[in-house]
Amino acid sequence: MCNFRNYPTQYYWAEGYLRGKGINSTLAGYEYLKIGIVKCMIDDTKSLDDILTTIEAQASLIVSNRLVKKHTSVEQALIEAIKSIQKYDIEKPTPEPGKEQKEPVGKQIWNFFEEAIKAYRQVG
């Protein structure tokens, strides 16, 4: 487990990284991302399922009220936090609904964690 008491330096680094990215700390996904980043740091994990299991075991989960669920509540919170910092190019026209090409949710989340770990390794 990624207990804060065992890895305070990594948690503080992850918090600084997320703040630097501009992710609002009031989003549920903020804490989930922090746990996921530390999990990647200490375990060198290669599995998104392993990260999600750790988050579910350690965090207070936010329950979704949606009738149809495409993703787990953890995945939804993670992706909402990640999307909160995406920059939109005002020069490009916005694609029509349903026409945009999107990466699968798992790939978007995994890419975020890989980017964080790459930044951590460059500093450390």
C-alpha positions as CSV (number, residue, x, y, z in Angstrom):
1,M,0.0,0.0,0.0
2,C,1.0,3.6,-0.6
3,N,0.6,4.8,3.0
4,F,1.4,8.5,3.4
5,R,3.4,7.8,6.6
6,N,5.8,5.6,4.7
7,Y,6.2,7.9,1.7
8,P,5.7,11.5,2.7
9,T,8.3,12.9,0.3
10,Q,6.6,11.2,-2.7
11,Y,3.2,12.5,-1.7
12,Y,4.5,16.0,-1.3
13,W,6.2,15.7,-4.8
14,A,3.0,14.4,-6.3
15,E,1.0,17.2,-4.7
16,G,3.4,19.8,-6.1
17,Y,3.2,18.2,-9.5
18,L,-0.6,18.3,-9.6
19,R,-0.6,21.9,-8.5
20,G,1.9,22.7,-11.1
21,K,-0.3,21.1,-13.7
22,G,-3.2,23.3,-12.5
23,I,-5.4,20.6,-11.3
24,N,-7.9,22.0,-8.7
25,S,-7.4,20.3,-5.3
26,T,-11.1,20.3,-4.7
27,L,-11.8,17.8,-7.4
28,A,-12.2,14.2,-6.2
29,G,-9.8,13.0,-8.9
30,Y,-7.0,15.2,-7.4
31,E,-6.5,12.8,-4.4
32,Y,-6.9,9.8,-6.6
33,L,-4.3,11.1,-9.0
34,K,-1.9,11.7,-6.1
35,I,-2.3,8.2,-4.8
36,G,-1.9,6.8,-8.3
37,I,1.3,8.8,-8.9
38,V,2.9,7.6,-5.6
39,K,1.8,4.0,-6.4
40,C,3.7,4.3,-9.7
41,M,6.7,5.8,-8.0
42,I,7.2,3.2,-5.3
43,D,6.1,0.1,-7.2
44,D,7.1,0.9,-10.8
45,T,3.7,-0.6,-11.7
46,K,2.8,-1.3,-15.3
47,S,-0.9,-2.0,-14.7
48,L,-3.7,0.5,-14.6
49,D,-5.9,-2.0,-12.8
50,D,-3.3,-2.3,-10.0
51,I,-3.3,1.5,-9.6
52,L,-7.2,1.6,-9.6
53,T,-7.3,-1.2,-7.0
54,T,-4.9,0.8,-4.7
55,I,-6.9,3.9,-5.1
56,E,-10.1,2.1,-4.2
57,A,-8.5,0.5,-1.2
58,Q,-7.1,3.8,0.2
59,A,-9.4,6.6,-0.8
60,S,-12.9,7.5,0.2
61,L,-14.8,6.8,-2.9
62,I,-17.3,9.3,-4.5
63,V,-20.4,7.4,-5.7
64,S,-21.9,8.5,-9.0
65,N,-25.6,9.0,-9.3
66,R,-25.7,8.3,-13.1
67,L,-28.0,5.6,-14.2
68,V,-25.7,4.3,-17.0
69,K,-22.1,3.8,-16.0
70,K,-19.4,3.6,-18.6
71,H,-16.6,3.8,-16.1
72,T,-16.1,3.2,-12.4
73,S,-16.5,6.2,-10.1
74,V,-12.7,6.3,-9.6
75,E,-12.0,6.3,-13.4
76,Q,-14.6,9.0,-13.9
77,A,-13.1,11.2,-11.2
78,L,-9.6,10.7,-12.6
79,I,-10.6,11.6,-16.1
80,E,-12.5,14.7,-15.0
81,A,-9.4,15.9,-13.1
82,I,-7.2,15.2,-16.1
83,K,-9.6,16.9,-18.5
84,S,-9.9,20.0,-16.2
85,I,-6.4,21.0,-17.4
86,Q,-6.6,20.3,-21.1
87,K,-6.0,23.3,-23.3
88,Y,-8.3,23.9,-26.2
89,D,-6.9,25.4,-29.4
90,I,-9.2,28.4,-30.3
91,E,-7.9,28.3,-33.9
92,K,-9.2,24.8,-34.4
93,P,-12.9,24.3,-34.9
94,T,-14.7,22.2,-32.2
95,P,-15.6,18.8,-33.6
96,E,-19.3,17.9,-33.8
97,P,-20.5,15.7,-31.0
98,G,-19.7,12.1,-31.7
99,K,-17.1,13.0,-34.4
100,E,-14.1,13.6,-32.2
101,Q,-11.4,11.0,-32.0
102,K,-10.8,10.1,-28.3
103,E,-8.4,7.8,-26.7
104,P,-10.0,5.2,-24.4
105,V,-10.3,6.4,-20.8
106,G,-7.8,3.9,-19.5
107,K,-5.2,5.1,-22.0
108,Q,-5.8,8.8,-21.1
109,I,-5.3,8.0,-17.4
110,W,-2.3,5.8,-18.0
111,N,-0.6,8.5,-20.1
112,F,-1.1,11.0,-17.3
113,F,0.6,8.7,-14.8
114,E,3.5,7.9,-17.2
115,E,4.0,11.7,-17.8
116,A,4.2,12.2,-14.0
117,I,6.7,9.4,-13.4
118,K,8.8,10.7,-16.3
119,A,8.9,14.2,-14.6
120,Y,9.7,12.6,-11.2
121,R,12.6,10.6,-12.6
122,Q,14.0,13.7,-14.3
123,V,14.0,15.6,-11.0
124,G,15.1,12.7,-8.8
